[in-house]
Amino acid sequence: MPRPLFPLHGQYRLRRLLSLLLLCLLMLPSSLSRSTAVPVSRWQEGDIVLQTSSSAQSEAIRLVTGSPWTHCGLVLKRNGRLMVFEASRRVCYTSPEAWVARGVGKRLLVLRLRDAASVLSPARLRAMREAAARFEGKPYDLFFEWTDEAQYCSELVWKVYKKGAGITLSPLRKMRDYHFSHPAVRAAMRQRYGTDTPHDQPVVAPSDLAASTRLVPVRATSD
């Protein structure tokens, strides 16, 4: 089981931060609300789904990235059924219904590769499933390292697209590019890295995928 991002003695502070997160979600613009109604029946293989996670480190990710989207997964076929391939406590497949239910307020954003109908050929999708198979069962990457030994959510999605389809979803960034000024974030970073924060480590966050020009939001209806 992954270590919590915040120390146990900070449970009271964590509860306050989570309450703040819920308040922020209620104040988000209506465009976020409009993104929550995309039914699973409209998902396609290759889609990327994002949500606000209820995990202990979700609030820190929101503060660091400035985005409500703190967890993501990749829609792939498993035994003929669409599933969400994700890095949670380990890399695994999760049913779409269970994945949606885990998110705060069941809010989600569904993104699709631009021109997916022509770009994601059956051969490319098969190659993506084969790339995913090489990651399945890997542990969650608590330290956000750019290796294949452990994976965090957006790293996994990025790598399956790159290794399977040869598609770069977004440029990689450095850890120093994100916002670490909030006291709770600084405390969490000290807990995880001590005094040796890897500022130049390559990173991709769920917010980077949400901002990618290669991806377009899927609308709730076909109108």
N, CA, C and O of each residue as an XYZ file, in Angstrom:
892
protein
N       0.849     -1.192      0.000
C       0.000      0.000      0.000
C       0.885      1.242      0.000
O       1.784      1.336      0.835
N       0.661      2.227     -0.929
C       1.537      3.392     -0.991
C       1.499      4.191      0.291
O       0.465      4.275      0.954
N       2.665      4.793      0.648
C       2.681      5.690      1.787
C       1.880      6.936      1.476
O       1.929      7.424      0.347
N       1.138      7.471      2.448
C       0.407      8.707      2.190
C       1.363      9.849      1.935
O       2.455      9.889      2.500
N       0.956     10.783      1.080
C       1.809     11.926      0.779
C       1.975     12.806      2.006
O       3.035     13.401      2.205
N       0.940     12.896      2.828
C       1.002     13.717      4.020
C       1.261     12.828      5.231
O       0.706     11.731      5.295
N       2.087     13.254      6.204
C       2.386     12.423      7.382
C       1.149     12.197      8.218
O       0.204     12.986      8.186
N       1.166     11.092      8.979
C       0.005     10.721      9.772
C      -0.352     11.790     10.784
O      -1.532     12.016     11.053
N       0.667     12.467     11.361
C       0.348     13.475     12.361
C      -0.304     14.707     11.738
O      -0.724     15.613     12.457
N      -0.392     14.747     10.425
C      -1.033     15.883      9.773
C      -2.433     15.570      9.296
O      -2.937     16.218      8.379
N      -3.085     14.560      9.920
C      -4.424     14.177      9.482
C      -5.407     15.346      9.572
O      -6.246     15.524      8.688
N      -5.303     16.140     10.639
C      -6.230     17.272     10.777
C      -6.041     18.250      9.631
O      -7.015     18.737      9.057
N      -4.769     18.543      9.290
C      -4.497     19.454      8.176
C      -4.990     18.861      6.861
O      -5.506     19.579      6.004
N      -4.832     17.557      6.708
C      -5.291     16.914      5.478
C      -6.800     17.039      5.335
O      -7.302     17.312      4.245
N      -7.546     16.834      6.461
C      -9.001     16.977      6.390
C      -9.395     18.387      5.995
O     -10.348     18.582      5.241
N      -8.669     19.369      6.499
C      -8.958     20.759      6.128
C      -8.681     20.994      4.648
O      -9.438     21.691      3.972
N      -7.589     20.408      4.145
C      -7.241     20.585      2.735
C      -8.262     19.909      1.834
O      -8.623     20.445      0.787
N      -8.733     18.720      2.243
C      -9.735     18.042      1.439
C     -11.052     18.815      1.435
O     -11.751     18.851      0.422
N     -11.388     19.426      2.556
C     -12.592     20.254      2.593
C     -12.448     21.436      1.653
O     -13.396     21.819      0.968
N     -11.242     22.017      1.627
C     -10.984     23.130      0.705
C     -11.103     22.680     -0.735
O     -11.623     23.409     -1.579
N     -10.620     21.470     -1.017
C     -10.722     20.929     -2.376
C     -12.182     20.821     -2.800
O     -12.539     21.230     -3.905
N     -13.026     20.273     -1.929
C     -14.433     20.133     -2.281
C     -15.075     21.489     -2.517
O     -15.906     21.637     -3.412
N     -14.692     22.488     -1.713
C     -15.227     23.833     -1.916
C     -14.777     24.389     -3.259
O     -15.564     25.015     -3.969
N     -13.518     24.163     -3.608
C     -13.007     24.644     -4.896
C     -13.747     23.989     -6.053
O     -14.035     24.639     -7.058
N     -14.053     22.709     -5.914
C     -14.775     22.014     -6.978
C     -16.155     22.612     -7.186
O     -16.626     22.722     -8.318
N     -16.804     22.998     -6.094
C     -18.126     23.603     -6.219
C     -18.054     24.954     -6.904
O     -19.043     25.415     -7.474
N     -16.882     25.598     -6.852
C     -16.732     26.926     -7.429
C     -16.146     26.892     -8.829
O     -15.939     27.943     -9.435
N     -15.871     25.686     -9.362
C     -15.282     25.589    -10.686
C     -16.267     26.078    -11.732
O     -17.476     26.030    -11.507
N     -15.766     26.559    -12.896
C     -16.656     27.062    -13.934
C     -17.568     25.987    -14.482
O     -17.307     24.793    -14.335
N     -18.656     26.432    -15.126
C     -19.656     25.499    -15.634
C     -19.107     24.565    -16.678
O     -19.684     23.501    -16.903
N     -17.993     24.922    -17.340
C     -17.413     24.041    -18.362
C     -16.996     22.718    -17.752
O     -17.057     21.687    -18.422
N     -16.566     22.723    -16.473
C     -16.218     21.464    -15.816
C     -17.465     20.623    -15.614
O     -17.441     19.412    -15.836
N     -18.567     21.259    -15.191
C     -19.796     20.516    -14.990
C     -20.273     19.893    -16.291
O     -20.788     18.775    -16.289
N     -20.110     20.601    -17.397
C     -20.562     20.069    -18.676
C     -19.741     18.861    -19.098
O     -20.192     18.064    -19.921
N     -18.537     18.717    -18.544
C     -17.680     17.609    -18.948
C     -17.980     16.328    -18.180
O     -17.347     15.302    -18.431
N     -18.936     16.365    -17.245
C     -19.142     15.215    -16.378
C     -20.162     14.223    -16.906
O     -20.301     13.135    -16.349
N     -20.884     14.572    -17.976
C     -22.036     13.766    -18.371
C     -21.749     12.834    -19.544
O     -22.687     12.310    -20.143
N     -20.483     12.613    -19.888
C     -20.164     11.727    -21.002
C     -20.362     10.285    -20.551
O     -19.586      9.798    -19.729
N     -21.370      9.587    -21.059
C     -21.637      8.218    -20.598
C     -20.583      7.239    -21.107
O     -19.936      7.468    -22.128
N     -20.432      6.164    -20.380
C     -19.475      5.135    -20.776
C     -19.779      4.613    -22.180
O     -18.867      4.201    -22.898
N     -21.046      4.627    -22.574
C     -21.425      4.127    -23.902
C     -20.800      4.934    -25.037
O     -20.753      4.460    -26.172
N     -20.317      6.152    -24.749
C     -19.688      6.975    -25.777
C     -18.167      6.872    -25.761
O     -17.498      7.477    -26.597
N     -17.619      6.115    -24.822
C     -16.175      5.939    -24.783
C     -15.722      5.036    -25.933
O     -16.466      4.167    -26.389
N     -14.483      5.259    -26.392
C     -13.877      4.425    -27.425
C     -12.491      3.990    -26.977
O     -11.865      4.642    -26.141
N     -12.026      2.905    -27.529
C     -10.670      2.458    -27.212
C      -9.680      3.535    -27.639
O      -9.771      4.076    -28.741
N      -8.744      3.834    -26.761
C      -7.785      4.899    -27.004
C      -8.135      6.201    -26.313
O      -7.298      7.100    -26.233
N      -9.373      6.322    -25.806
C      -9.749      7.531    -25.068
C      -8.958      7.623    -23.767
O      -8.533      6.617    -23.200
N      -8.777      8.849    -23.317
C      -8.122      9.110    -22.034
C      -9.166      9.730    -21.109
O      -9.833     10.696    -21.478
N      -9.305      9.175    -19.918
C     -10.302      9.667    -18.973
C      -9.591     10.266    -17.765
O      -8.631      9.695    -17.248
N     -10.073     11.417    -17.327
C      -9.488     12.120    -16.191
C     -10.559     12.387    -15.150
O     -11.730     12.582    -15.478
N     -10.142     12.392    -13.884
C     -11.058     12.639    -12.786
C     -10.316     13.339    -11.659
O      -9.089     13.441    -11.675
N     -11.077     13.821    -10.680
C     -10.503     14.313     -9.435
C     -10.491     13.150     -8.461
O     -11.542     12.691     -8.016
N      -9.313     12.682     -8.137
C      -9.185     11.522     -7.267
C      -9.480     11.887     -5.821
O      -9.320     13.036     -5.411
N      -9.910     10.900     -5.060
C     -10.122     11.079     -3.622
C      -8.933     10.563     -2.815
O      -9.038     10.409     -1.599
N      -7.809     10.297     -3.470
C      -6.633      9.775     -2.774
C      -6.002     10.857     -1.900
O      -6.311     12.041     -2.036
N      -5.120     10.433     -1.007
C      -4.489     11.362     -0.066
C      -3.649     12.416     -0.771
O      -3.542     13.540     -0.281
N      -3.049     12.079     -1.911
C      -2.163     13.030     -2.563
C      -2.864     13.887     -3.613
O      -2.221     14.711     -4.263
N      -4.172     13.705     -3.790
C      -4.893     14.434     -4.834
C      -4.842     15.942     -4.630
O      -4.633     16.691     -5.584
N      -5.032     16.395     -3.385
C      -5.023     17.830     -3.121
C      -3.660     18.431     -3.436
O      -3.577     19.536     -3.971
N      -2.583     17.703     -3.105
C      -1.255     18.207     -3.413
C      -1.048     18.321     -4.921
O      -0.453     19.291     -5.391
N      -1.532     17.342     -5.684
C      -1.407     17.394     -7.137
C      -2.177     18.586     -7.693
O      -1.705     19.263     -8.606
N      -3.366     18.843     -7.138
C      -4.142     19.992     -7.591
C      -3.404     21.293     -7.331
O      -3.382     22.180     -8.184
N      -2.792     21.412     -6.144
C      -2.050     22.620     -5.813
C      -0.814     22.780     -6.697
O      -0.479     23.892     -7.104
N      -0.146     21.684     -6.987
C       1.077     21.732     -7.790
C       0.788     22.071     -9.249
O       1.542     22.813     -9.878
N      -0.302     21.529     -9.787
C      -0.590     21.702    -11.215
C      -1.601     22.803    -11.506
O      -1.684     23.276    -12.639
N      -2.372     23.222    -10.501
C      -3.408     24.214    -10.736
C      -4.591     23.678    -11.507
O      -5.342     24.451    -12.102
N      -4.774     22.362    -11.510
C      -5.841     21.730    -12.280
C      -6.676     20.834    -11.378
O      -6.139     20.219    -10.456
N      -7.994     20.748    -11.627
C      -8.814     19.824    -10.835
C      -8.590     18.368    -11.203
O      -8.989     17.472    -10.459
N      -7.952     18.119    -12.351
C      -7.777     16.742    -12.818
C      -6.509     16.159    -12.203
O      -5.397     16.561    -12.547
N      -6.688     15.211    -11.293
C      -5.553     14.692    -10.530
C      -5.286     13.204    -10.767
O      -4.330     12.655    -10.219
N      -6.113     12.552    -11.569
C      -5.889     11.140    -11.887
C      -6.408     10.871    -13.296
O      -7.352     11.513    -13.755
N      -5.779      9.918    -13.972
C      -6.205      9.605    -15.341
C      -5.969      8.134    -15.645
O      -5.227      7.442    -14.947
N      -6.615      7.681    -16.696
C      -6.456      6.305    -17.166
C      -6.682      6.248    -18.661
O      -7.121      7.224    -19.269
N      -6.385      5.116    -19.246
C      -6.484      4.913    -20.688
C      -7.512      3.824    -20.969
O      -7.473      2.753    -20.363
N      -8.423      4.098    -21.881
C      -9.466      3.134    -22.234
C      -8.908      2.141    -23.257
O      -8.528      2.522    -24.364
N      -8.865      0.872    -22.870
C      -8.389     -0.194    -23.742
C      -9.325     -1.393    -23.627
O     -10.042     -1.549    -22.639
N      -9.303     -2.231    -24.650
C     -10.111     -3.442    -24.601
C      -9.379     -4.531    -23.829
O      -8.174     -4.734    -23.980
N     -10.145     -5.219    -23.002
C      -9.630     -6.349    -22.221
C     -10.648     -7.469    -22.351
O     -11.775     -7.347    -21.872
N     -10.257     -8.553    -22.995
C     -11.189     -9.662    -23.251
C     -12.447     -9.164    -23.948
O     -13.559     -9.587    -23.631
N     -12.255     -8.263    -24.899
C     -13.356     -7.774    -25.713
C     -14.195     -6.683    -25.092
O     -15.141     -6.206    -25.720
N     -13.871     -6.264    -23.846
C     -14.649     -5.245    -23.165
C     -13.794     -4.019    -22.895
O     -12.611     -4.147    -22.579
N     -14.381     -2.823    -23.017
C     -13.652     -1.610    -22.699
C     -13.402     -1.534    -21.198
O     -14.318     -1.707    -20.394
N     -12.151     -1.274    -20.834
C     -11.748     -1.136    -19.444
C     -10.859      0.097    -19.325
O     -10.414      0.646    -20.332
N     -10.604      0.528    -18.095
C      -9.690      1.640    -17.850
C      -8.370      1.071    -17.351
O      -8.316      0.431    -16.301
N      -7.315      1.308    -18.108
C      -5.976      0.870    -17.727
C      -5.352      2.009    -16.941
O      -5.211      3.119    -17.455
N      -4.975      1.739    -15.691
C      -4.540      2.826    -14.821
C      -3.431      2.377    -13.873
O      -3.236      1.188    -13.621
N      -2.714      3.374    -13.358
C      -1.762      3.150    -12.272
C      -2.401      3.702    -11.013
O      -2.502      4.916    -10.837
N      -2.828      2.808    -10.142
C      -3.419      3.199     -8.873
C      -2.480      2.681     -7.783
O      -1.368      3.193     -7.653
N      -2.881      1.702     -7.013
C      -1.924      1.084     -6.092
C      -0.955      0.200     -6.861
O       0.162     -0.057     -6.414
N      -1.394     -0.254     -8.007
C      -0.545     -0.955     -8.966
C      -1.140     -0.693    -10.339
O      -2.214     -0.101    -10.448
N      -0.461     -1.125    -11.378
C      -0.977     -0.950    -12.733
C      -1.956     -2.074    -13.020
O      -1.601     -3.250    -12.933
N      -3.177     -1.720    -13.358
C      -4.213     -2.735    -13.517
C      -5.343     -2.216    -14.401
O      -5.384     -1.039    -14.761
N      -6.253     -3.115    -14.737
C      -7.481     -2.763    -15.457
C      -8.616     -2.609    -14.449
O      -8.745     -3.406    -13.520
N      -9.440     -1.574    -14.640
C     -10.582     -1.299    -13.784
C     -11.810     -1.108    -14.665
O     -11.713     -0.513    -15.738
N     -12.948     -1.598    -14.231
C     -14.157     -1.413    -15.021
C     -14.493      0.078    -15.096
O     -14.250      0.804    -14.132
N     -15.044      0.549    -16.213
C     -15.401      1.970    -16.328
C     -16.333      2.433    -15.213
O     -16.182      3.538    -14.692
N     -17.303      1.582    -14.844
C     -18.253      1.969    -13.815
C     -17.561      2.184    -12.463
O     -17.852      3.151    -11.759
N     -16.651      1.283    -12.110
C     -15.925      1.418    -10.846
C     -14.999      2.621    -10.887
O     -14.833      3.316     -9.884
N     -14.400      2.866    -12.037
C     -13.472      3.990    -12.170
C     -14.207      5.317    -11.999
O     -13.742      6.194    -11.271
N     -15.341      5.467    -12.658
C     -16.120      6.696    -12.545
C     -16.593      6.900    -11.112
O     -16.548      8.016    -10.595
N     -17.044      5.837    -10.473
C     -17.596      5.938     -9.116
C     -16.550      6.393     -8.107
O     -16.902      6.990     -7.090
N     -15.269      6.124     -8.364
C     -14.217      6.500     -7.417
C     -13.926      7.984     -7.410
O     -13.422      8.502     -6.414
N     -14.228      8.685     -8.491
C     -13.879     10.094     -8.592
C     -14.762     10.970     -7.721
O     -15.919     10.637     -7.465
N     -14.213     12.093     -7.263
C     -14.974     13.042     -6.462
C     -16.130     13.586     -7.295
O     -15.926     14.152     -8.369
N     -17.339     13.407     -6.787
C     -18.519     13.879     -7.494
C     -18.780     13.180     -8.812
O     -19.615     13.629     -9.597
N     -18.066     12.071     -9.070
C     -18.166     11.333    -10.337
C     -17.891     12.231    -11.548
O     -18.331     11.932    -12.658
N     -17.163     13.331    -11.330
C     -16.803     14.220    -12.424
C     -15.718     13.572    -13.268
O     -14.826     12.914    -12.731
N     -15.784     13.747    -14.567
C     -14.739     13.224    -15.424
C     -14.622     14.049    -16.692
O     -15.552     14.747    -17.097
N     -13.469     13.949    -17.295
C     -13.204     14.551    -18.601
C     -12.740     13.419    -19.500
O     -11.813     12.690    -19.148
N     -13.369     13.264    -20.652
C     -13.002     12.231    -21.612
C     -12.335     12.914    -22.799
O     -12.930     13.782    -23.437
N     -11.109     12.524    -23.092
C     -10.344     13.098    -24.193
C     -10.095     12.046    -25.264
O      -9.897     10.869    -24.964
N     -10.109     12.485    -26.508
C      -9.890     11.576    -27.634
C      -8.814     12.146    -28.544
O      -8.747     13.355    -28.768
N      -7.984     11.269    -29.058
C      -6.946     11.704    -29.989
C      -7.591     12.387    -31.188
O      -8.556     11.879    -31.760
N      -7.054     13.534    -31.559
C      -7.563     14.229    -32.735
C      -7.425     13.303    -33.955
O      -6.374     12.697    -34.162
N      -8.484     13.201    -34.750
C      -8.502     12.308    -35.913
C      -8.270     10.852    -35.518
O      -7.621     10.101    -36.246
N      -8.804     10.459    -34.363
C      -8.597      9.095    -33.866
C      -9.092      8.048    -34.851
O      -8.490      6.981    -34.968
N     -10.177      8.334    -35.561
C     -10.756      7.340    -36.473
C      -9.768      6.915    -37.541
O      -9.771      5.758    -37.961
N      -8.921      7.834    -37.988
C      -7.952      7.501    -39.030
C      -6.575      7.163    -38.466
O      -5.824      6.399    -39.073
N      -6.240      7.729    -37.304
C      -4.896      7.530    -36.744
C      -4.798      6.230    -35.951
O      -3.811      5.503    -36.061
N      -5.827      5.939    -35.150
C      -5.768      4.744    -34.306
C      -6.323      3.542    -35.069
O      -7.462      3.123    -34.862
N      -5.504      3.010    -35.941
C      -5.871      1.834    -36.720
C      -5.944      0.614    -35.813
O      -5.407      0.642    -34.706
N      -6.600     -0.462    -36.260
C      -6.612     -1.684    -35.452
C      -5.212     -2.162    -35.083
O      -5.000     -2.670    -33.981
N      -4.254     -2.003    -35.997
C      -2.880     -2.435    -35.705
C      -2.269     -1.583    -34.596
O      -1.570     -2.104    -33.727
N      -2.528     -0.283    -34.623
C      -1.980      0.595    -33.585
C      -2.626      0.309    -32.237
O      -1.939      0.280    -31.216
N      -3.911      0.101    -32.224
C      -4.583     -0.212    -30.963
C      -4.091     -1.538    -30.398
O      -3.927     -1.680    -29.186
N      -3.857     -2.500    -31.270
C      -3.315     -3.785    -30.811
C      -1.917     -3.580    -30.221
O      -1.580     -4.178    -29.198
N      -1.108     -2.738    -30.863
C       0.230     -2.453    -30.340
C       0.162     -1.742    -28.990
O       1.014     -1.961    -28.129
N      -0.844     -0.895    -28.803
C      -1.016     -0.228    -27.509
C      -1.392     -1.232    -26.431
O      -0.907     -1.139    -25.303
N      -2.250     -2.192    -26.761
C      -2.595     -3.222    -25.779
C      -1.370     -4.061    -25.431
O      -1.197     -4.463    -24.280
N      -0.524     -4.325    -26.416
C       0.695     -5.094    -26.155
C       1.664     -4.298    -25.278
O       2.328     -4.855    -24.403
N       1.734     -2.982    -25.528
C       2.585     -2.138    -24.682
C       2.041     -2.107    -23.263
O       2.807     -2.145    -22.300
N       0.723     -2.038    -23.132
C       0.106     -2.028    -21.809
C       0.413     -3.316    -21.051
O       0.633     -3.287    -19.840
N       0.428     -4.426    -21.745
C       0.673     -5.718    -21.096
C       2.042     -5.749    -20.412
O       2.221     -6.444    -19.413
N       2.999     -5.000    -20.947
C       4.342     -4.986    -20.360
C       4.389     -4.193    -19.053
O       5.326     -4.333    -18.267
N       3.369     -3.359    -18.829
C       3.323     -2.576    -17.594
C       2.394     -3.177    -16.544
O       2.501     -2.845    -15.363
N       1.500     -4.041    -16.953
C       0.491     -4.550    -16.027
C       1.144     -5.213    -14.811
O       2.084     -5.998    -14.944
N       0.632     -4.885    -13.640
C       1.158     -5.449    -12.401
C       2.292     -4.656    -11.784
O       2.692     -4.945    -10.656
N       2.825     -3.662    -12.486
C       3.903     -2.844    -11.934
C       3.372     -2.046    -10.744
O       2.188     -1.712    -10.703
N       4.232     -1.738     -9.781
C       3.780     -0.953     -8.620
C       3.576      0.518     -8.975
O       4.068      1.005     -9.993
N       2.838      1.211     -8.107
C       2.663      2.648     -8.285
C       3.975      3.358     -7.968
O       4.682      2.989     -7.031
N       4.290      4.378     -8.756
C       5.548      5.108     -8.594
C       5.347      6.291     -7.651
O       4.872      7.349     -8.065
N       5.705      6.110     -6.399
C       5.545      7.156     -5.392
C       6.457      8.349     -5.625
O       6.162      9.454     -5.172
N       7.559      8.136     -6.327
C       8.562      9.184     -6.481
C       8.555      9.809     -7.868
O       9.410     10.639     -8.178
N       7.595      9.418     -8.709
C       7.414     10.019    -10.032
C       8.705      9.962    -10.868
O       9.060     10.928    -11.543
N       9.388      8.829    -10.812
C      10.615      8.652    -11.590
C      10.262      8.216    -13.008
O       9.267      7.525    -13.231
N      11.093      8.630    -13.959
C      10.823      8.309    -15.363
C      11.535      7.006    -15.729
O      12.468      6.997    -16.531
N      11.078      5.914    -15.126
C      11.595      4.589    -15.443
C      10.400      3.697    -15.741
O       9.252      4.109    -15.573
N      10.672      2.469    -16.185
C       9.595      1.530    -16.475
C       9.351      0.558    -15.331
O       8.517     -0.339    -15.451
N      10.063      0.724    -14.228
C       9.942     -0.220    -13.117
C       8.693      0.023    -12.294
O       8.140     -0.919    -11.726
N       8.244      1.240    -12.218
C       7.015      1.612    -11.517
C       6.390      2.755    -12.301
O       7.084      3.469    -13.023
N       5.080      2.930    -12.160
C       4.376      3.911    -12.971
C       3.411      4.741    -12.125
O       2.793      4.241    -11.185
N       3.300      6.019    -12.482
C       2.196      6.824    -11.965
C       1.226      7.056    -13.113
O       1.547      6.749    -14.261
N       0.055      7.587    -12.827
C      -1.061      7.501    -13.775
C      -0.793      8.133    -15.135
O      -0.970      7.478    -16.162
N      -0.372      9.389    -15.159
C      -0.184     10.076    -16.436
C       1.048      9.573    -17.171
O       1.081      9.583    -18.401
N       2.059      9.134    -16.434
C       3.225      8.516    -17.059
C       2.809      7.258    -17.819
O       3.250      7.035    -18.947
N       1.969      6.449    -17.208
C       1.514      5.211    -17.832
C       0.768      5.489    -19.132
O       1.050      4.862    -20.153
N      -0.174      6.417    -19.105
C      -0.941      6.750    -20.303
C      -0.009      7.268    -21.399
O      -0.100      6.846    -22.552
N       0.877      8.176    -21.031
C       1.822      8.759    -21.991
C       2.682      7.674    -22.641
O       2.881      7.673    -23.856
N       3.189      6.750    -21.819
C       4.113      5.729    -22.328
C       3.413      4.685    -23.198
O       3.990      4.219    -24.181
N       2.190      4.314    -22.854
C       1.472      3.342    -23.682
C       1.228      3.930    -25.070
O       1.377      3.232    -26.073
N       0.859      5.192    -25.134
C       0.678      5.834    -26.438
C       2.008      5.910    -27.197
O       2.059      5.644    -28.398
N       3.070      6.273    -26.494
C       4.376      6.436    -27.149
C       4.954      5.096    -27.592
O       5.386      4.953    -28.736
N       4.962      4.116    -26.692
C       5.575      2.831    -26.994
C       4.712      1.988    -27.922
O       5.231      1.220    -28.731
N       3.387      2.133    -27.804
C       2.502      1.317    -28.618
C       2.175      1.925    -29.962
O       2.223      1.240    -30.983
N       1.839      3.221    -29.975
C       1.394      3.867    -31.217
C       2.417      4.816    -31.792
O       2.227      5.325    -32.896
N       3.511      5.071    -31.069
C       4.511      6.015    -31.560
C       4.022      7.451    -31.519
O       4.510      8.290    -32.275
N       3.067      7.747    -30.649
C       2.451      9.072    -30.575
C       2.860      9.757    -29.272
O       2.714      9.186    -28.191
N       3.373     10.982    -29.379
C       3.712     11.788    -28.215
C       2.522     12.669    -27.880
O       2.198     13.585    -28.636
N       1.873     12.407    -26.769
C       0.655     13.125    -26.420
C       0.923     14.563    -26.013
O       0.127     15.454    -26.312
N       2.041     14.796    -25.333
C       2.388     16.147    -24.878
C       3.880     16.187    -24.604
O       4.492     15.147    -24.363
N       4.477     17.375    -24.638
C       5.903     17.472    -24.278
C       6.099     17.114    -22.812
O       5.243     17.395    -21.974
N       7.238     16.489    -22.509
C       7.579     16.239    -21.116
C       8.031     17.551    -20.474
O       8.593     18.421    -21.139
N       7.777     17.675    -19.190
C       8.211     18.846    -18.448
C       9.195     18.421    -17.368
O       9.410     17.229    -17.151
N       9.787     19.391    -16.697
C      10.655     19.120    -15.557
C       9.856     19.366    -14.272
O       8.940     20.188    -14.245
N      10.210     18.657    -13.235
C       9.498     18.821    -11.984
C       9.504     20.274    -11.518
O       8.539     20.738    -10.911
N      10.586     20.987    -11.800
C      10.689     22.376    -11.374
C       9.660     23.278    -12.060
O       9.433     24.402    -11.612
N       9.030     22.795    -13.150
C       8.072     23.619    -13.890
C       6.733     23.777    -13.168
O       5.929     24.630    -13.542
N       6.489     22.971    -12.146
C       5.214     23.015    -11.448
C       5.307     23.932    -10.223
O       6.368     24.488     -9.939
N       4.213     24.082     -9.514
C       4.132     25.071     -8.436
C       4.271     24.383     -7.078
O       3.420     23.588     -6.681
N       5.345     24.699     -6.384
C       5.614     24.060     -5.100
C       5.643     25.072     -3.947
O       6.259     24.811     -2.914
N       4.995     26.204     -4.116
C       5.088     27.264     -3.109
C       4.173     27.047     -1.911
O       4.438     27.573     -0.830
N       3.095     26.276     -2.087
C       2.151     26.097     -0.986
C       2.830     25.355      0.168
O       3.520     24.364     -0.070
N       2.652     25.808      1.405
C       3.319     25.159      2.552
C       3.028     23.671      2.659
O       3.922     22.890      2.986
N       1.782     23.263      2.386
C       1.452     21.836      2.479
C       2.208     21.033      1.436
O       2.622     19.904      1.697
N       2.389     21.608      0.260
C       3.141     20.918     -0.794
C       4.614     20.821     -0.418
O       5.236     19.775     -0.602
N       5.171     21.907      0.107
C       6.581     21.874      0.500
C       6.813     20.829      1.588
O       7.816     20.115      1.572
N       5.874     20.747      2.537
C       6.014     19.749      3.601
C       5.941     18.337      3.029
O       6.686     17.454      3.452
N       5.042     18.125      2.068
C       4.907     16.808      1.456
C       6.156     16.441      0.675
O       6.591     15.290      0.704
N       6.736     17.407     -0.022
C       7.954     17.137     -0.787
C       9.109     16.787      0.144
O       9.907     15.900     -0.159
N       9.200     17.483      1.277
C      10.264     17.155      2.234
C      10.084     15.748      2.775
O      11.059     15.025      2.978
N       8.826     15.356      3.010
C       8.568     14.015      3.518
C       8.997     12.964      2.497
O       9.556     11.929      2.859
N       8.734     13.235      1.230
C       8.992     12.233      0.200
C      10.445     12.220     -0.266
O      11.007     11.152     -0.507
N      11.058     13.402     -0.395
C      12.391     13.487     -0.990
C      13.469     13.970     -0.031
O      14.650     13.952     -0.379
N      13.093     14.398      1.160
C      14.073     14.991      2.053
C      14.555     16.312      1.482
O      13.747     17.150      1.082
N      15.869     16.505      1.440
C      16.438     17.746      0.901
C      16.918     17.568     -0.534
O      17.560     18.462     -1.086
N      16.616     16.433     -1.138
C      17.146     16.127     -2.472
C      16.014     16.002     -3.487
O      15.870     14.957     -4.121
N      15.220     17.036     -3.648
C      14.131     17.021     -4.621
C      14.708     16.996     -6.042
O      15.540     17.842     -6.372
N      14.287     16.045     -6.894
C      14.833     15.934     -8.260
C      14.186     16.956     -9.206
O      13.322     16.600    -10.007
N      14.599     18.200     -9.113
C      13.951     19.281     -9.854
C      14.021     19.090    -11.367
O      13.147     19.574    -12.086
N      15.041     18.396    -11.860
C      15.200     18.227    -13.310
C      14.624     16.915    -13.832
O      14.828     16.565    -14.994
N      13.915     16.197    -12.988
C      13.320     14.924    -13.384
C      12.195     15.141    -14.400
O      11.337     15.997    -14.185
N      12.181     14.375    -15.515
C      11.071     14.505    -16.476
C       9.753     14.088    -15.836
O       9.693     13.111    -15.089
N       8.705     14.836    -16.136
C       7.395     14.580    -15.532
C       6.307     14.903    -16.551
O       6.458     15.807    -17.373
N       5.216     14.159    -16.484
C       3.991     14.527    -17.192
C       2.842     14.377    -16.205
O       2.717     13.345    -15.546
N       2.009     15.397    -16.104
C       0.903     15.402    -15.144
C      -0.421     15.228    -15.870
O      -0.494     15.473    -17.074
N      -1.474     14.810    -15.163
C      -2.798     14.754    -15.803
C      -3.182     16.083    -16.444
O      -3.832     16.101    -17.490
N      -2.788     17.193    -15.828
C      -3.111     18.507    -16.387
C      -2.442     18.731    -17.736
O      -2.985     19.438    -18.585
N      -1.263     18.135    -17.945
C      -0.578     18.267    -19.236
C      -1.352     17.541    -20.329
O      -1.434     18.022    -21.459
N      -1.917     16.393    -19.997
C      -2.735     15.672    -20.967
C      -4.019     16.452    -21.249
O      -4.473     16.511    -22.392
N      -4.600     17.047    -20.212
C      -5.831     17.827    -20.393
C      -5.595     19.025    -21.304
O      -6.509     19.473    -21.996
N      -4.367     19.543    -21.304
C      -4.040     20.720    -22.114
C      -3.467     20.368    -23.485
O      -3.184     21.261    -24.283
N      -3.294     19.089    -23.765
C      -2.644     18.670    -25.010
C      -3.452     19.079    -26.239
O      -4.669     18.901    -26.285
N      -2.755     19.632    -27.236
C      -3.416     19.996    -28.493
C      -3.684     18.778    -29.362
O      -4.387     18.878    -30.368
N      -3.136     17.638    -28.988
C      -3.373     16.408    -29.746
C      -4.665     15.718    -29.318
O      -5.101     14.757    -29.952
N      -5.266     16.205    -28.253
C      -6.469     15.585    -27.694
C      -7.622     16.572    -27.704
O      -7.431     17.773    -27.514
N      -8.817     16.054    -27.927
C     -10.015     16.890    -27.929
C     -11.042     16.292    -26.976
O     -11.134     15.069    -26.861
N     -11.819     17.134    -26.290
C     -12.834     16.602    -25.373
C     -13.946     15.880    -26.129
O     -14.337     16.290    -27.222
N     -14.440     14.816    -25.540
C     -15.591     14.103    -26.090
C     -16.843     14.736    -25.496
O     -16.957     14.875    -24.278
N     -17.771     15.115    -26.351
C     -19.006     15.731    -25.873
C     -19.969     14.679    -25.336
O     -19.872     13.496    -25.661
N     -20.886     15.135    -24.518
C     -21.848     14.223    -23.900
C     -22.795     13.607    -24.923
O     -23.264     12.483    -24.739
N     -23.080     14.342    -26.007
C     -23.963     13.827    -27.050
C     -23.281     14.011    -28.381
O     -22.236     14.655    -28.466
N     -23.855     13.457    -29.408
C     -23.288     13.576    -30.755
C     -23.849     14.764    -31.507
O     -23.588     14.908    -32.701
N     -24.624     15.633    -30.837
C     -25.230     16.794    -31.495
C     -24.154     17.787    -31.910
O     -24.466     18.832    -32.481
